[in-house]
Amino acid sequence: MTKAREAARAAFILAEALKLNIKVGAAHDGSELTIIPPRGLKREVYYNFRDAILEVREAAINHILVENGVRR
């Protein structure tokens, strides 16, 4: 998968996760990714989003850090 395609996929998955109130964050140095589901979210839904986010982990971290103004 190309970097641009992976970045677009990460942005889409993170936007959809936000609609379900799944909070996704990254450490300032990009070393960690945190995924926190809201209370009451079906386990299967959370697992599917978690797995999708982890497939594009690096792109997701980069997207979050760019949005937060940590990276350009």
C-alpha positions as CSV (number, residue, x, y, z in Angstrom):
1,M,0.0,0.0,0.0
2,T,1.4,3.4,-0.9
3,K,2.0,6.0,1.9
4,A,-0.7,8.3,0.5
5,R,-3.3,5.5,0.4
6,E,-2.4,4.4,3.9
7,A,-2.6,8.0,5.2
8,A,-6.0,8.4,3.6
9,R,-7.2,5.1,5.1
10,A,-5.9,6.1,8.5
11,A,-7.7,9.5,8.3
12,F,-11.0,7.8,7.3
13,I,-10.8,5.2,10.0
14,L,-10.0,7.8,12.7
15,A,-12.9,10.0,11.5
16,E,-15.3,7.0,11.7
17,A,-13.9,6.1,15.1
18,L,-14.5,9.7,16.3
19,K,-18.2,9.4,15.2
20,L,-18.5,6.4,17.6
21,N,-16.7,8.4,20.4
22,I,-13.7,6.0,20.2
23,K,-10.8,8.2,21.4
24,V,-7.5,7.6,19.7
25,G,-4.4,9.4,20.9
26,A,-0.6,9.2,20.3
27,A,2.4,10.0,22.4
28,H,4.2,13.2,21.4
29,D,7.2,11.2,20.2
30,G,5.0,8.8,18.2
31,S,6.0,5.8,20.3
32,E,2.6,4.8,21.5
33,L,-1.0,4.7,20.3
34,T,-3.9,4.7,22.8
35,I,-7.4,3.6,21.8
36,I,-10.2,4.1,24.3
37,P,-13.8,3.0,23.5
38,P,-16.8,4.6,25.1
39,R,-18.9,2.8,27.6
40,G,-21.6,0.6,26.0
41,L,-19.9,0.2,22.6
42,K,-20.2,-3.4,21.5
43,R,-17.0,-5.4,21.9
44,E,-17.0,-6.6,18.3
45,V,-17.3,-3.0,17.0
46,Y,-14.4,-1.9,19.2
47,Y,-12.3,-4.9,18.2
48,N,-12.9,-4.2,14.5
49,F,-11.9,-0.6,14.8
50,R,-8.9,-1.4,17.0
51,D,-7.6,-3.9,14.4
52,A,-8.2,-1.5,11.5
53,I,-6.3,1.3,13.4
54,L,-3.5,-1.0,14.2
55,E,-3.1,-2.1,10.6
56,V,-2.3,1.5,9.7
57,R,-0.6,2.3,13.0
58,E,2.2,4.5,11.7
59,A,-0.1,6.5,9.4
60,A,-2.6,6.9,12.3
61,I,0.1,8.2,14.7
62,N,1.4,10.6,12.0
63,H,-2.2,11.9,11.3
64,I,-2.9,12.5,15.0
65,L,0.4,14.3,15.5
66,V,-0.1,16.5,12.5
67,E,-3.6,17.4,13.7
68,N,-2.2,18.3,17.1
69,G,0.5,20.4,15.6
70,V,3.4,18.3,16.8
71,R,4.5,17.3,13.3
72,R,4.3,18.9,9.9
